[in-house]
């Protein structure tokens, strides 16, 4: 007999090449459907079973694929052992097991038979995969690897055979019916051989009568259930500060300039603003300086890439670079240096494919004085909620809470995404259970809502894509004929009033942003230029005076006596800039060791780079090129406008 089956699961394995005995690798079974047919295609039995979850939950992204939620599975599911037993009975009756991408389903069931401690002959029976080189040649869709035809999806194969697609893909019962029809169709066109001595013309597929598909049962939730401890209503205006902001230094990912962000915060009377660029802290110096000028508290943070194997730089399809995003904020000057240390380690030890990666081990080592947020959908805990399960997400939540204590906060984002609603509901339950404060944030990539289109263009530049290519909102994952892009235009720097309205039902999330602002003290990054002490002759009171003396003394040797007005004007211009930028000590020290080297017989070149544009350097012996003669610009060397 023919046994055709399909499964729906809690997700995908980490490694598709891992053996089914690796139970940690293979996801859990949610639904299995199968059909048993005799040699002539007559339907002997059709089964469709949902498994009752025991020790796991069904993540949201898996639910979106097959339509079965944890609630539905608990209500309608059967015990795993019962499902495995019934399937094993029909396995024993079959001579050929058929499926589309059958290797995946066989491994899923193999792992479940081990977990359920149920015997079966699943791995003793021959299998036939309707997704193969043979069917690829038959369907003949361009774009496969190595110039070959691509392997067809079940819908593509069905359409080729019958000139029509089929409904309710990713419902195991409907997928099995379509797979069975395709297999018997392949017999009729001479690609798949029939069992026994039956002629192909005598094989006719008998379909089952199918119940309502999973997606018809699925009830879309309206809103989220907020724990009582966090419920409330905004009656009066609550001050709000943005704590998850990406500037232009999130390279090719944000259009928001540092100055523009500070200006917006000042004009909107925001108490503070945090800079959390991807993988770097390049905005820190300018942001702190601009914040001080405009009386806006600046909090420096970073959205790190945290990897399981942070120093590994060679990966395969089965062993991928698995990482998540993690926002950390510095509370004070010492914490800033720890944050900088983490950032540097990402580039020094963990840089791979454009991502400076750190690991949890480094965070454990340098976490003191830092604040950790749960982050956006690419954060560890949200990602586990969506793609693995709530049990695993809770374990990760406890790890971060255990490490950071009261400096660990739950981020609540509302960009109008269904995924965010699920994550928010679960995170708020965790927060209530473990006493963690929630905060409201907006994932900022541009300042004004009207900048969304320009930001989308920037993402196209980053990915070398056309704007006409359809978008998907899955960072770091590439799909055929799709490009990365934001799902809507909500990723802008919203006003305090907009955030008050957006989080009117959970005011504590707004209030808690001020808790973080109050925890963070201003940091100072600008400091005086540190130069060695240069001993001057006693008759000179300042380095400026001595440098001027040496310059004009050397000018008489270089240009002759008397000096022309052109030379005097050029020297005075340069000396004024050198003085205003506090560089006299630099010139004195360099001329000292350059002239000492010449006196020792050490070969010294005539000068290189922009320094050759300085007449002062020429006069005091640092260079041997006359910038006035060759019309070289001093401003290429020192320019107050570039500081």
N, C-alpha and C positions, 0 to 999 in steps of 0.2 A: 504493500500500500504506500501511497504518497502521504507524507506529513508536511504540511506547510505551516510555519509559525512565525510570529513576530512579537517583539516585546516593546514596552515603553518603560523608561527607567527614571531614576532621579538625576540623571545627567550623563556625562561622558567620562571615560577612564582617563587617568593621568597619562597612561602609556598603553596605546592600543596593541602593542606587541607583547605586553606582559602576559604570563600564563594565567589561566582562570583560577589557579590556586592562590594567586596573590589577592586575597580578599580585600585588602585595603585599597587596592587599585580599582577594582571593578564596582560600579555603582549598583544601587539596589533595584530590584524588580518592582515595578508599580503595576503593570498590566501585562498579561500574556493572552494571546488569542491563537488558536490553531484550528486547522481543518484537516480531517482525515478522509482521503478519497481512495476508491479502489482503482484497479488498472484502467477501467473505462472512464474514469473521471467522476463517477457517481459519488455524491457526498455521503459519507458514512457518519461523520460527526463533526460538529462545529462548536467550539467552546470559546468563551470570552470571559476572563476572570480578572478582577482587580485584587491586589494583595493588600491585606490590612497591615499598615506600617507598625512594626514593633522595633523600637530602638532607633528609629530614624524618622525624619520628616521629609516631605517632598518640597524641594526648593522652588521658589517662584518662577524662575526661568524655565525649569522643567515643566511646571504646571502650564506655562504659556504655550509650550510645544504640544502637549498631549491633552490638556484640559482637565487633568485629574489633580485636585488639591488634596492636601492632607485630610481635610474635613470629609471630602467625598470618599476617600479611601478608607477612613476609619468607619464611615457609615455603611459603605457598600462592600468593603473588602472581605476576603476570606483569609483564614490563617495560611501562612506560607506553606506549611507541611501539607495541608489539604490540596493546595494548588499543585505543588510538586508531585504529589502522589497521583493525581488524576492525569497530569501530563505524562508521567512515567509510564502509565498504563498504555497510552496510545503510542508512545515511543517504541514500546516493545512490539507493537503490531506493525510497525512501518519498515519499509525496505529502503526508502530514500527520504531524506529530510531536506526541505527546500525553503529558501528565504532570500530576501534581497539584502545583500551585505550580511550574509548568514553567519560569518565568523564572529561578528559582534554579538549576535543573539545567542549563539552557542556558548560563548564565554560568559555572558550574563547568567544563563541558566546553569552552566557548570559551577560558577561561584555560588549560586543560590543552593544548588544541591549539596555542596559542601557545608554551607551555613546551616541548612535545614537537616543535615545528616540523613538524607534520603538517597537510596540507591537508584540509579537509572542506567540505561544503555545508550545515553545520548552520544557519547564519544565513540561508540562502537559501530555506528551506522553511517553509511555514505551520505555525503551532503552535496547539494547542487545550489550554486549561487547564481541568481538571475542578474547579478551585477558582476560582469566578467569581461574578459577580452572578447569572447564570442558575441556577447550582446552589444558590446561597444562597436564591433565591426558591423553588426546588423543595424544599429540605430544610426551610426555614422555621424556623430556630432564632433565638429572640429574643436581643437583646444586641449587635447590630452597631452600628457608628458611625452617628451621625446618625439614629437610630431605625430603621435598616434591619436586615434579617436578617444575622446573622454569617456569614462565609464558612465552609463546613463543612470539618472535617478529613476525611481520606480514610476513616477509620472511620465517621464520621457519615454521609457520603454512601453508603458501602457498606451501612450499616444501613438507611438510608431506602429504598434500591433493592431490597434482598434480605431485609430483616428479620433480618439477622444481621451480626455483626462479622466480622473476619478475624484470624487469628493472625499473630504474628511481624512486627508493624509495625516499621519501621526496619531491616528486612533488605531490600536493594534488590530482590532477586528476588521476594520475597513482596509487596512494595509495588507492583511493576510488574504482577504478576498481578492484584492487587486493583484497580489503576488501570484496567487493560485491561477487566476485567469491568465496572467502573463505566462506562467510556466506552461500551461496547457496550450496557450497560443504559440509558444516556441516549439512545442511538439508538432503542431499543425504546419509550421513553416519549415520543419526539418532541422531545427537547430538543437533541440533537446530530444533525446531518444526516449520512447515510451518504455515502461517496465513490462516484463513478461513477453509473451508472444503476441500481444495485442498490436494491431496495425494502427498507425497514426490516425487514419480516417475513422477508426472506431472509438477514438478517445474524445469525449465531449465533456466540457467542464460544467458541473452542476453547482451553481452558487448557493450560498446560504441566505436566509432572510435575516437581515441585520437590524439590531435595535438602534435606538437613537444614539448618535455619536456623543463622545465625551463633551465636545464643546457646546452641545445643546443642553447638557446637564449643568454646565458650569455657570454659576451665578456671579456676575461681576459685582464686587463689593462697592458700596457707595460710601466714600469717606473712610476714615480710620477710627478705631476705638482708642481713645486717649485714656490712660490710667487716671483714676480720680485724683491722685496726688498732683498731677500736672494740669488738670482742667482749670479753666478760668475764662475771663473775658477782659479784653483791653478796654478799660473805662477812661483812663487818662493816658496821655502820651508817654511812652517809655523810651528813654534814650537808647540808641542802638549803634553799635560799631561793627563794621565789616571785618571778619576775622579769617576769611578764606578768599584772598585776592591774588590774581596773577597779573604781573606787570609785563611790559615789553621784554623783560629778561626771561620770561618763559618763551624761549626762542621759537618763533614762528607758530606760537600757540595763543598769543594774546596781543591785542592792539592797544592796550592801555598803557600810556606813558606814565612814568613815575610822577612827574610834575602835575599832570592832569588828575591823577588819583588823589594827590594831596590837596590840590585846589578844590576838587569836588567835596572832599571831607570837610575842609574849612568852610566852604560856602554853605554846606548843609549842617554845620554845627555838630558834626560827629565827634564824640569824645576821643576816638582813636581809629586807627586803621592798621590792619596786619598785612604784611607782604609774605605770601607763601608761594613763591615761584617753584616751578618744577625742577627739582634736582639741583638748584643752585641758589646762592644768596647774592647774586650780582647787583641787585637793586639796593642792597642795604645801605651803602655809603650815601648815595644820593637821596634815598628816602629819609634817612635819619636827618640829613642836613636840611632838606626841604621841610620836613616836619617841624624842626626847631624854628625855622624862619617863620612858619605860618601858625605856630602854636597848636600843632596837631600831634598828639602822641602817636609815635610809630612803633609798632611791635614787629620785630623781625622773626620770621619763621621760614619754613621750607616744606614743600610737599615732596618728601623723599620717595624714591623707588626702593622698596624693601624686597629683597630676593631670597628665595630658599637657599640658593647656592651662589652667594654674592661674588665669589672669586672665580667661578667657572666661566670659561669663555668659549666652550665648544659644546654644542647641543645638537640633538637629533629630533625628529618628529615625535618620537616616543618620550624623549627626555628633553622637555622644553624649558626655556628660561621662565620660570614661574615667579611672578612678582606682583606686589600690590602697592598702592599709593598710601603714604602715611604723612599726615600734617603734624609737625611739631613746632611749637612757639617757644621763644626764649623769654624767661621772666626778668632777667637782669643781665648785667655785663658779663658775669662769669658764665651764665647759661648761653649767652651769645657765642662765647668762645667754644663751648662744647658743641653747639650747633654747627659752628664753622668747622670744627674737627670732624664731625660726622660727614659734612659735605665734602671735605677734602678727601676723606677715606673712600667716599663713593667714586671719586675720580681716580685716585691713586690705585686702589685695590679692586674696585668693582666695576670699572667702566666696560660696557659691552653694548655694541650695536646702538650707540647713541644714548644709552641709559647709565648714568652714574649710580650704581647700586650699593646699598648698605644692607646689613642683616640685623636680625633681632639681637644677636650677640653684641653688636656695637651699641645698639640702643640701650641695652641693659647696662653696659659699661659707662655710658655717657648721659644717662637720663636725668641726672640730678639738675634741678632748676628748670626743667623743660615741662611744657604743657602738651599733652597729646589729645588729639581730636579723632573721632572715629572716621572722619573724612567723607568723601562722596561715594558714588556707587563703585568706584575702583578701590576703595579702602578694603582692608582685610575682612572686617566683620560684615559690612554690607555685601561684599562679594560672596562670602560664605552663606549668608542668608539667601541670596538669589540663586546660587549655583550648586551648593553642597547640602546644606541643611541647617536648621536652627540649633540643633544640639552642638554641632561643630562651631557654629557662630558664637554660641554662649561660652564655650570653652575658650575661644580666642578673646572674648569680652572679659572674662575673668583674668586672663593673663595680663592684658593691658591695665585693667583696674588694679590688679595686685602690684604691678610695677609702679604705676603713677599715682595711685590713691586718689586724693582730692584734686589732683592736677590732670585727671582724665575726664573728658567731657564727651557727651553724645551730640553729634552734629545732626540737626534736622534741616533738610533742604526741601524746598518746594518749587520745583521748576515745571510742575504740571506733568510729571511722569508717573505712570502706574507703578513702575519699579520702586520709585521713591516712597510711594504710599506704603507698600509692603515693608520696605526697610524701616521706615519711620515707626510703623506700628510695633514691629519686633524690637527695635532699639528702645522705644519708650517703655516697653514691658521689661526689658533688661535693666534699664535705668531705674525704674521703680523698684525692681527686685533687689538691686545692689546699691541703691542710694547714690546714683551718679547723676550729676546735673546735666540737663539737655540745654543746648544753645541753638539759636537760629542763625543760619548762615545762607549766603547766596554764593554760588560758585562763579566768581567774577572773571571774565575774560575780555570785556570791553566796557567802556565807561557809560556810553549812552545806548539806549535800545536801538537807535537808528544805525549804530555801528555794526549790527549783526551781519549785514551783507559783506561789509569790508572784512570782518573777521572770518567769514566763510571763505572769502577769496584767499586770505592768508593761509588757512588750512589747506587749500588747494595747492598753494605754492609749496608748503611743507611736504605734501604727499605727491607732488608732481602729477596732479590730477586736474581734469577739466571740471568746471562748475556744473556742466550739464550732466555729469555722471551722478546717478542716484546716490543718496547718502545713507549711511548707517551709523548708529551711535554706539560703536564698540571699539574703544581705543586699543591699539596694539594688535588687532585682529583684522586680517585682510580677507576679503571675499571677492570672488570673481565678479567683475562689472559693478562693483560698489566702492565708494570712497568714504572716509571718515568725515563726519560733520555733526554739528550740534543738532539735537532734535527739534529745537524751537529757538525763539529769540529772547529767552528769559535770563541769559547769563550776563547781565549788565549790572552796573553799580547802582543799586536801587536806593532811593531816599529812605530816611528813617520813617517817613509817613507810609511809604509803600510796604516796608517791612512790618510796621505795626499792623497794617491791614492784612497782610499775608499770614501773619501769625497771631491774629486776634483771638483765636480759640486756645492758645497756649502761651499766655503772656510771660510765664516763667522762663521760657526759652529766650525771650528778648531781654529780660532782666539779667539773666545769667551771663550775657555778653559783657555786661559792666563788671561782673565779678572777675572775669579774666583781665579786663582792662585795668582794674584796681590792683591785681596781682603783679602786673608788669610795670617795672620802673624804667624810666627813659635811659637809653644807653648813649654813650658818646663814642663816636668812631673817628672824628677828626682830631688830630693831635699835631703838636709842633714838630717841625722837621728835626729829626735827630741827627746832628752832625758832630764829628769829633771836634774838640776844642782846638781852634787854630791860634797859636800864639803870635801876636802882632808886635811890631816894634812899639815901645812905650809912647812914642809921640802921636800915635793914632788911637783915637778913643773908640771907633767903631769899625766893623768889617767893611761897611760901605765906604768909609773914607779911605781905608787902606787899598781896597780894590780900585777905587778911582785913581789913587796915586800910582799904583802899578800899571794901570791901563794907559794913563797919559804918558808915563815914563816910557813904556814900551811903544806907544804910538809915535813918539819922536824918533825912535830907532827904525820903526817900520815905514813911516810916511814922511819923515824929515821935518825940519823946523824952518819956518812955522807950519802948524797944521792948517789945512784948508777948512773952510766953513763946512764943507760936505762931511769931512771926517769928524769934526767936532760934533756936528748935529747927530751923526750916526752913533758915535760913542755915548753921547748924553742920553739919546733915546734908549739904547740898550741898557745902560747903567740904571736908568730910572725903572725899567721893567724888572731888571734883576733885583733891585732893592725892594720893589713893591711885592715881588713874589718870594722874598726872603731867601734868595739864592746866592748872596755874596760869599758865604762860607763855602758853598759848593765849588765856586770858581777858584777860590783861594787854595783849597785843598788839592784840587785837580792840577792846578798850575804848579803846586809845590812838588807833587810826585812826578809830574811829567818833566819838569826841569831837572829834578834830581836824577831821573833816569838818564837824561841826555848827558849830564855831568859824569855819570858812571860809565858812559860808553854804550848804554843800551839803545838799540835801534828803536826809534819812535816814528811812526808814520806821520804823514802830513795832516791827517785828520780825515774823518769819515762821517757819513750821515749828516743829520741836520746841524750838528755842532759846528760844521764848517761854515755855516751861515752867520757866525758870531764874530763881529769885529773885535769885541772885547777879548774873546778867546784867542784871536790872532795876535793881538797886542801883548798879551801876557804870556805867550809862548805855548799855549795848549795846542794850537793848530799852526800850520804853515801855509795856509791858503788865504788869500786876501779876498774877503767876501764883497768888498766894495768894487774891486776891479772886475770881478766876475758876476756882479749883480745877484748875489745870493741873499735870500731872505732870512733875516734873523727870526721872524715869527714862526718859521718852520721848526725852530729849536725851542724857543720859549714864547708862549702866547697866553696872556691872561684869560682870553676868551675860551680857551680849551680846558680850563681848570674848573 
